[in-house]
Amino acid sequence: QVQLVESGGGLVQAGGSLRLSCAASGRTFSRYVMGWFRQAPGKEREFVASVNWSASRTYYTDSVKGRFTISRDNAGNTVYLQMNSLKPEDTAVYYCAAGSGVGYNYWGQGTQVTVSS
């Protein structure tokens, strides 16, 4: 069982930066693929980024490539999403998720990110 708690969301002007954190409970954090997803009002939840257990591989949706960076600290049971050059279209609730290879099994409660123009 893994529990995930996101933090770091807030209101920022376009062009600004935020860093989201996701703290995980449990001793097996390092075994999980960790991902960030987001859901904007009236839209379906979408994949943003993921990182494998060793942080040797990262994946991003096209719209955030070059602006967002996912990273993880296995010793601290935390995964991060550094978001730079934010745009109004990045406004959404951001969710952290943990997966074991076949889908994501555990989800956080989400943190709101609002980017003003």
Z-matrix of the N, CA and C atoms (Angstrom, degrees):
N
C 1 1.447
C 2 1.529 1 109.70
N 3 1.301 2 116.28 1 135.36
C 4 1.460 3 122.35 2 179.30
C 5 1.519 4 108.23 3 -128.20
N 6 1.311 5 116.03 4 131.92
C 7 1.459 6 121.07 5 173.22
C 8 1.514 7 109.08 6 -111.29
N 9 1.313 8 116.16 7 136.35
C 10 1.457 9 122.26 8 -174.62
C 11 1.521 10 109.83 9 -122.38
N 12 1.319 11 116.61 10 134.48
C 13 1.458 12 121.89 11 179.06
C 14 1.525 13 108.82 12 -131.17
N 15 1.335 14 115.74 13 115.69
C 16 1.465 15 121.08 14 178.96
C 17 1.520 16 110.83 15 -87.94
N 18 1.326 17 115.01 16 154.35
C 19 1.460 18 121.98 17 173.48
C 20 1.515 19 108.58 18 -155.37
N 21 1.325 20 115.28 19 167.68
C 22 1.454 21 119.99 20 175.19
C 23 1.512 22 115.45 21 104.28
N 24 1.319 23 117.22 22 -5.08
C 25 1.451 24 118.95 23 177.82
C 26 1.516 25 111.89 24 -70.78
N 27 1.327 26 115.53 25 171.39
C 28 1.456 27 119.43 26 178.99
C 29 1.501 28 111.69 27 164.95
N 30 1.320 29 115.21 28 -166.07
C 31 1.452 30 123.10 29 179.91
C 32 1.524 31 108.86 30 -104.47
N 33 1.326 32 116.02 31 130.19
C 34 1.454 33 120.50 32 -178.76
C 35 1.527 34 108.49 33 -143.45
N 36 1.319 35 116.52 34 151.18
C 37 1.456 36 120.19 35 176.74
C 38 1.526 37 110.68 36 -78.78
N 39 1.299 38 115.17 37 154.80
C 40 1.460 39 120.04 38 176.74
C 41 1.524 40 109.75 39 -54.72
N 42 1.338 41 115.34 40 137.69
C 43 1.452 42 121.01 41 -176.32
C 44 1.512 43 114.11 42 91.92
N 45 1.311 44 116.31 43 -11.49
C 46 1.451 45 121.07 44 -179.22
C 47 1.514 46 113.08 45 -83.20
N 48 1.336 47 114.92 46 -174.60
C 49 1.463 48 121.21 47 -176.17
C 50 1.524 49 110.68 48 -132.88
N 51 1.314 50 114.63 49 152.64
C 52 1.452 51 122.82 50 171.55
C 53 1.520 52 108.12 51 -143.90
N 54 1.319 53 115.96 52 152.26
C 55 1.457 54 120.08 53 172.35
C 56 1.514 55 108.67 54 -122.24
N 57 1.303 56 115.58 55 119.08
C 58 1.460 57 121.11 56 176.22
C 59 1.520 58 109.57 57 -91.06
N 60 1.312 59 115.28 58 144.38
C 61 1.457 60 121.67 59 176.23
C 62 1.520 61 108.99 60 -123.29
N 63 1.305 62 115.10 61 150.22
C 64 1.467 63 121.04 62 176.60
C 65 1.524 64 107.09 63 -135.94
N 66 1.309 65 115.03 64 110.65
C 67 1.460 66 120.92 65 179.44
C 68 1.527 67 109.61 66 -92.83
N 69 1.316 68 115.47 67 129.74
C 70 1.465 69 120.94 68 -177.29
C 71 1.511 70 110.99 69 -112.72
N 72 1.304 71 115.15 70 142.10
C 73 1.463 72 120.41 71 173.49
C 74 1.521 73 108.46 72 -94.67
N 75 1.317 74 115.98 73 165.29
C 76 1.453 75 119.15 74 176.93
C 77 1.513 76 112.62 75 99.24
N 78 1.323 77 115.80 76 150.62
C 79 1.452 78 121.05 77 -175.81
C 80 1.518 79 112.97 78 -88.71
N 81 1.333 80 117.52 79 -2.90
C 82 1.459 81 119.62 80 -176.02
C 83 1.520 82 112.66 81 -107.28
N 84 1.322 83 116.53 82 21.00
C 85 1.467 84 120.68 83 -177.12
C 86 1.517 85 111.62 84 -53.24
N 87 1.308 86 117.50 85 -41.81
C 88 1.463 87 120.81 86 -174.20
C 89 1.523 88 112.57 87 -66.40
N 90 1.319 89 118.54 88 -13.22
C 91 1.460 90 120.69 89 -179.66
C 92 1.523 91 112.31 90 -83.49
N 93 1.317 92 117.15 91 -13.55
C 94 1.454 93 120.75 92 -171.06
C 95 1.525 94 113.01 93 -96.34
N 96 1.319 95 115.14 94 143.27
C 97 1.451 96 121.12 95 161.94
C 98 1.522 97 106.57 96 -72.92
N 99 1.307 98 116.52 97 134.34
C 100 1.465 99 120.92 98 -179.43
C 101 1.523 100 109.23 99 -114.14
N 102 1.318 101 114.26 100 138.61
C 103 1.453 102 118.84 101 -178.85
C 104 1.515 103 112.41 102 -135.18
N 105 1.322 104 114.67 103 159.27
C 106 1.456 105 122.56 104 170.71
C 107 1.528 106 107.96 105 -118.19
N 108 1.305 107 114.34 106 135.82
C 109 1.454 108 122.26 107 176.56
C 110 1.524 109 107.87 108 -128.07
N 111 1.316 110 116.43 109 165.50
C 112 1.461 111 119.58 110 176.21
C 113 1.519 112 110.34 111 -145.40
N 114 1.315 113 114.28 112 154.29
C 115 1.458 114 119.99 113 177.98
C 116 1.519 115 108.87 114 -138.26
N 117 1.318 116 114.95 115 116.56
C 118 1.461 117 121.28 116 177.37
C 119 1.528 118 109.36 117 -89.22
N 120 1.324 119 117.93 118 157.87
C 121 1.467 120 120.23 119 -179.75
C 122 1.521 121 111.89 120 -56.17
N 123 1.316 122 116.06 121 129.73
C 124 1.456 123 120.99 122 177.72
C 125 1.513 124 114.89 123 77.28
N 126 1.335 125 116.74 124 4.70
C 127 1.473 126 119.87 125 -178.43
C 128 1.518 127 109.94 126 -121.86
N 129 1.320 128 114.99 127 162.67
C 130 1.454 129 120.21 128 176.90
C 131 1.526 130 110.15 129 -77.46
N 132 1.307 131 114.96 130 156.95
C 133 1.453 132 119.75 131 176.10
C 134 1.529 133 108.75 132 -66.36
N 135 1.334 134 115.95 133 138.58
C 136 1.457 135 120.40 134 -178.70
C 137 1.517 136 111.06 135 -128.94
N 138 1.314 137 114.89 136 151.93
C 139 1.452 138 123.09 137 175.97
C 140 1.519 139 109.84 138 -69.87
N 141 1.336 140 115.77 139 138.25
C 142 1.460 141 120.69 140 176.58
C 143 1.528 142 111.08 141 -112.86
N 144 1.329 143 116.58 142 -53.32
C 145 1.458 144 120.28 143 -175.95
C 146 1.515 145 109.76 144 -161.82
N 147 1.341 146 115.20 145 157.57
C 148 1.460 147 119.57 146 175.31
C 149 1.519 148 109.60 147 -147.13
N 150 1.332 149 115.03 148 159.96
C 151 1.461 150 121.48 149 178.84
C 152 1.523 151 107.78 150 -141.53
N 153 1.329 152 116.36 151 137.94
C 154 1.457 153 118.84 152 -179.94
C 155 1.528 154 110.72 153 -78.76
N 156 1.314 155 116.84 154 -179.47
C 157 1.465 156 120.66 155 -169.65
C 158 1.526 157 112.13 156 -63.40
N 159 1.323 158 117.09 157 -34.22
C 160 1.457 159 120.46 158 -176.41
C 161 1.526 160 112.78 159 -95.98
N 162 1.315 161 116.66 160 -0.20
C 163 1.471 162 122.94 161 -176.79
C 164 1.520 163 112.35 162 65.88
N 165 1.314 164 117.31 163 18.34
C 166 1.462 165 120.79 164 178.65
C 167 1.531 166 111.81 165 -82.92
N 168 1.312 167 116.32 166 -17.63
C 169 1.468 168 120.67 167 -179.96
C 170 1.523 169 110.21 168 -132.37
N 171 1.314 170 114.57 169 132.43
C 172 1.455 171 120.65 170 175.66
C 173 1.525 172 108.83 171 -131.12
N 174 1.303 173 114.82 172 150.93
C 175 1.465 174 121.34 173 179.78
C 176 1.523 175 108.41 174 -135.16
N 177 1.336 176 115.06 175 145.81
C 178 1.459 177 120.65 176 -178.51
C 179 1.525 178 109.84 177 -138.09
N 180 1.313 179 115.02 178 147.17
C 181 1.450 180 117.95 179 168.59
C 182 1.526 181 108.46 180 -70.47
N 183 1.299 182 117.11 181 151.42
C 184 1.460 183 121.14 182 -172.25
C 185 1.525 184 112.97 183 -57.45
N 186 1.307 185 117.08 184 -35.97
C 187 1.457 186 119.91 185 -173.06
C 188 1.524 187 113.73 186 -69.26
N 189 1.333 188 117.95 187 -14.67
C 190 1.463 189 119.78 188 -178.93
C 191 1.525 190 112.62 189 -114.51
N 192 1.311 191 118.12 190 -3.44
C 193 1.465 192 120.66 191 -179.21
C 194 1.526 193 110.33 192 -59.23
N 195 1.315 194 114.60 193 133.65
C 196 1.457 195 120.03 194 -179.38
C 197 1.512 196 113.94 195 86.10
N 198 1.320 197 117.37 196 -11.04
C 199 1.475 198 121.14 197 179.16
C 200 1.527 199 112.23 198 -115.46
N 201 1.314 200 117.22 199 -36.08
C 202 1.464 201 121.92 200 -177.87
C 203 1.520 202 109.91 201 -107.58
N 204 1.336 203 115.45 202 148.46
C 205 1.457 204 121.37 203 176.29
C 206 1.527 205 109.14 204 -135.45
N 207 1.318 206 115.67 205 125.68
C 208 1.461 207 120.59 206 175.82
C 209 1.522 208 108.62 207 -98.92
N 210 1.322 209 115.79 208 141.12
C 211 1.455 210 120.67 209 177.71
C 212 1.527 211 108.44 210 -149.29
N 213 1.324 212 115.49 211 167.27
C 214 1.456 213 119.03 212 179.83
C 215 1.512 214 110.51 213 -144.86
N 216 1.313 215 114.38 214 152.06
C 217 1.453 216 123.37 215 176.45
C 218 1.516 217 106.30 216 -123.65
N 219 1.320 218 117.13 217 97.98
C 220 1.465 219 119.88 218 -175.89
C 221 1.522 220 112.23 219 -67.98
N 222 1.313 221 116.49 220 -31.65
C 223 1.468 222 118.63 221 178.34
C 224 1.520 223 111.10 222 -66.87
N 225 1.328 224 115.78 223 -33.04
C 226 1.451 225 120.90 224 -179.29
C 227 1.515 226 114.20 225 -98.48
N 228 1.338 227 116.74 226 3.78
C 229 1.472 228 121.06 227 179.19
C 230 1.526 229 112.37 228 53.09
N 231 1.330 230 115.24 229 44.81
C 232 1.463 231 119.09 230 -176.92
C 233 1.520 232 110.36 231 -136.09
N 234 1.308 233 115.51 232 142.37
C 235 1.457 234 121.67 233 172.03
C 236 1.529 235 107.57 234 -120.83
N 237 1.326 236 115.09 235 144.75
C 238 1.456 237 120.94 236 -175.28
C 239 1.529 238 110.69 237 -122.23
N 240 1.318 239 114.12 238 156.26
C 241 1.462 240 120.56 239 169.59
C 242 1.523 241 107.16 240 -134.13
N 243 1.320 242 115.70 241 105.75
C 244 1.460 243 121.12 242 175.87
C 245 1.522 244 107.92 243 -85.53
N 246 1.304 245 116.05 244 122.52
C 247 1.465 246 121.09 245 -176.88
C 248 1.523 247 109.59 246 -118.51
N 249 1.313 248 116.01 247 115.34
C 250 1.463 249 122.37 248 179.62
C 251 1.526 250 109.87 249 -114.83
N 252 1.316 251 115.18 250 164.29
C 253 1.470 252 121.44 251 178.33
C 254 1.528 253 111.01 252 48.68
N 255 1.298 254 115.23 253 48.65
C 256 1.463 255 119.78 254 -175.94
C 257 1.529 256 111.82 255 -64.81
N 258 1.321 257 113.89 256 146.68
C 259 1.451 258 122.21 257 -179.37
C 260 1.538 259 109.50 258 -121.43
N 261 1.314 260 117.16 259 156.24
C 262 1.479 261 118.48 260 177.83
C 263 1.522 262 112.71 261 -54.99
N 264 1.315 263 117.27 262 -32.81
C 265 1.468 264 120.12 263 179.92
C 266 1.519 265 113.34 264 -71.73
N 267 1.327 266 117.99 265 -5.99
C 268 1.463 267 121.00 266 173.06
C 269 1.526 268 111.88 267 -83.05
N 270 1.315 269 116.90 268 -6.33
C 271 1.456 270 120.64 269 179.52
C 272 1.527 271 110.87 270 -61.16
N 273 1.329 272 116.06 271 124.99
C 274 1.467 273 121.02 272 -176.67
C 275 1.522 274 108.64 273 -177.98
N 276 1.310 275 114.65 274 170.80
C 277 1.458 276 120.25 275 165.58
C 278 1.521 277 106.58 276 -88.50
N 279 1.319 278 115.98 277 127.75
C 280 1.458 279 121.57 278 -177.76
C 281 1.530 280 109.19 279 -102.97
N 282 1.338 281 114.47 280 132.04
C 283 1.462 282 121.66 281 -177.84
C 284 1.522 283 110.36 282 -118.52
N 285 1.298 284 114.49 283 139.98
C 286 1.455 285 122.41 284 172.04
C 287 1.520 286 107.82 285 -96.27
N 288 1.344 287 116.87 286 144.51
C 289 1.457 288 120.28 287 -179.63
C 290 1.513 289 109.89 288 -143.76
N 291 1.328 290 115.10 289 151.61
C 292 1.455 291 122.07 290 178.45
C 293 1.519 292 108.90 291 -122.27
N 294 1.330 293 115.58 292 135.39
C 295 1.451 294 119.91 293 -179.13
C 296 1.513 295 111.46 294 -135.88
N 297 1.335 296 114.51 295 157.80
C 298 1.460 297 119.44 296 -177.39
C 299 1.517 298 111.88 297 -112.06
N 300 1.329 299 116.92 298 17.22
C 301 1.447 300 119.86 299 176.27
C 302 1.518 301 113.53 300 119.55
N 303 1.316 302 116.72 301 -29.86
C 304 1.468 303 120.60 302 178.08
C 305 1.524 304 107.13 303 -121.07
N 306 1.291 305 116.58 304 84.27
C 307 1.455 306 120.55 305 -178.99
C 308 1.516 307 112.02 306 79.87
N 309 1.309 308 115.22 307 177.18
C 310 1.461 309 122.21 308 179.91
C 311 1.528 310 107.96 309 -106.66
N 312 1.326 311 114.54 310 125.95
C 313 1.456 312 120.39 311 -172.33
C 314 1.525 313 113.52 312 -96.47
N 315 1.329 314 116.19 313 -26.13
C 316 1.457 315 120.57 314 -173.64
C 317 1.530 316 109.64 315 -128.52
N 318 1.328 317 114.77 316 140.67
C 319 1.457 318 121.02 317 -175.93
C 320 1.527 319 110.23 318 -133.67
N 321 1.331 320 114.52 319 146.53
C 322 1.448 321 119.96 320 172.45
C 323 1.512 322 110.95 321 -85.11
N 324 1.318 323 115.62 322 -178.81
C 325 1.465 324 120.77 323 -175.85
C 326 1.535 325 112.10 324 -86.98
N 327 1.312 326 116.79 325 -13.08
C 328 1.457 327 120.75 326 176.83
C 329 1.512 328 113.28 327 96.93
N 330 1.320 329 115.49 328 153.15
C 331 1.458 330 122.53 329 175.08
C 332 1.522 331 108.72 330 -136.91
N 333 1.325 332 116.06 331 135.99
C 334 1.464 333 120.97 332 -174.26
C 335 1.521 334 110.81 333 -82.13
N 336 1.319 335 115.56 334 131.69
C 337 1.462 336 122.54 335 171.93
C 338 1.519 337 107.64 336 -119.50
N 339 1.322 338 116.05 337 124.13
C 340 1.457 339 121.39 338 179.17
C 341 1.515 340 108.86 339 -124.62
N 342 1.318 341 116.35 340 123.89
C 343 1.453 342 122.40 341 -179.68
C 344 1.524 343 108.39 342 -112.81
N 345 1.318 344 116.16 343 118.16
C 346 1.459 345 120.57 344 -178.45
C 347 1.527 346 110.00 345 -92.35
N 348 1.318 347 115.00 346 148.72
C 349 1.471 348 119.63 347 -178.95
C 350 1.511 349 111.31 348 -91.40
